[in-house]
């Protein structure tokens, strides 16, 4: 079990939804937080509401210079949690280059920028904790998720490769793969979302995973199991069922 009390964590993408809910969970546990996103006003409001020690550093994760400047201002941390993301439901027939590029750039390349800003220092001192946010949509191709699912699959692969490299070191890497969470992003969907979770419940799942020694957690459990099983289905059956 990992003890998070009195640790210092940088939460990237903390102004809304799951990130905001996670900030409250961790703050109540005695974690010192530095929260980041683009909206300084929302960050200031969040810091004012958190019960524990907290500060904020605005960042534009689409800009490597901004990420590096923010990381320098944040300083040494025990851990970094990447939660930032953008989403539009988008079928291949309705390809929107700007939206697809934004999903890939923010969800995946943004994660890579933030990892790159903290990982070298963690490796140098052989201590640290990185938590990345994937998605159940990243396990296998889904209709209407051309950009989003691909970006999350890339995040999940990056986490797996990092874990393979670092698992015998003092730097721990974890990934969480949530299903549907009720946020301003999923409000864009006009279809049924099975097992949809409130942000607070999803944040509790994340905290439990962060305190564990396990690498990966997919939730809700039953919904996640369905996606894991789908990886073993032959193409003809998978696309018939999931399309």
C-alpha positions, -999 to +999 in steps of 0.1 A: +000+000+000+012+035-009+008+062+018-001+095+001-004+115+033+019+146+033+031+138-002+033+165-029+013+159-061+009+178-093-025+173-109-027+183-145-063+189-158-078+195-123-102+224-130-132+203-140-148+168-138-127+139-126-096+160-120-115+184-097-132+155-078-098+138-073-083+170-060-109+171-032-103+134-023-065+138-021-067+171-003-089+156+024-062+128+028-035+154+036-018+155+002-003+188-008-016+197-043-005+218-071-033+220-096-030+230-132-052+237-162-056+266-186-083+285-167-066+305-139-100+316-124-113+280-121-080+270-105-081+298-080-117+289-071-106+252-066-076+261-044-098+283-022-123+254-017-098+226-010-094+217+027-057+211+026-025+228+014-028+237-023-016+261-049-022+264-087+000+269-117-017+276-151-005+256-180-012+251-217-004+214-223-005+220-261+027+241-257+059+224-246+074+256-234+044+263-212+046+228-197+083+231-190+078+265-174+049+252-153+070+222-142+099+245-132+075+266-111+059+235-095+093+222-085+100+187-071+070+166-066+064+131-053+039+124-080+022+137-111-014+127-122-024+135-158-062+140-162-064+166-190-085+157-220-108+169-248-135+150-265-159+151-294-180+121-306-168+118-342-175+091-368-150+085-396-177+096-421-178+130-404-140+134-400-131+168-386-093+173-389-092+201-363-110+181-337-091+148-343-058+167-341-069+184-309-078+151-293-045+135-303-025+166-293-041+172-259-050+137-247-018+119-258+009+144-268-001+166-239+004+136-216+038+130-231+048+166-226+039+165-189+056+131-184+087+145-201+087+175-177+089+154-145+102+120-154+139+128-158+141+142-123+123+112-108+146+088-126+176+108-114+166+105-077+150+070-082+118+080-067+084+092-080+049+083-090+032+089-124-005+082-129-019+085-165-056+084-175-065+061-203-101+049-211-121+018-217-124+032-253-087+026-258-089-012-256-103-017-291-118+004-319-153+017-313-177+035-336-178+073-331-144+073-312-120+077-341-099+105-325-106+100-288-102+062-286-069+064-306-055+091-283-064+071-252-050+039-267-017+058-272-017+069-235-023+034-224+005+020-245+029+047-232+020+038-196+026+001-203+060+008-220+070+031-191+060+005-166+080-022-184+111+001-182+107+014-147+090-015-127+122-025-110+131+011-101+119+036-075+096+053-101+061+038-101+038+042-131+001+035-130-028+039-155-065+041-149-090+033-176-124+048-167-157+042-185-183+069-188-181+097-162-208+124-160-189+155-171-192+184-196-174+160-221-199+132-219-227+157-220-219+159-257-231+123-262-266+116-275-265+079-269-270+056-239-239+054-217-240+022-196-227+023-161-221+060-162-204+072-130-204+105-110-170+122-108-168+116-071-172+079-074-147+077-102-122+097-081-126+073-053-117+045-077-086+064-087-075+071-051-078+034-042-057+025-072-031+051-065-027+037-030-023+002-043+008-015-058-011-025-090-002-011-124-036-009-141-072-004-131-103-004-154-136+007-140-166+003-135-155-034-129-182-052-149-180-027-178-143-029-178-144-067-179-165-066-210-139-045-228-111-067-216-129-098-229-136-080-262-098-081-270-101-119-274-131-118-298-124-125-335-129-094-357-161-106-373-178-111-339-163-080-322-175-056-349-209-072-351-214-068-314-198-034-307-210-016-339 
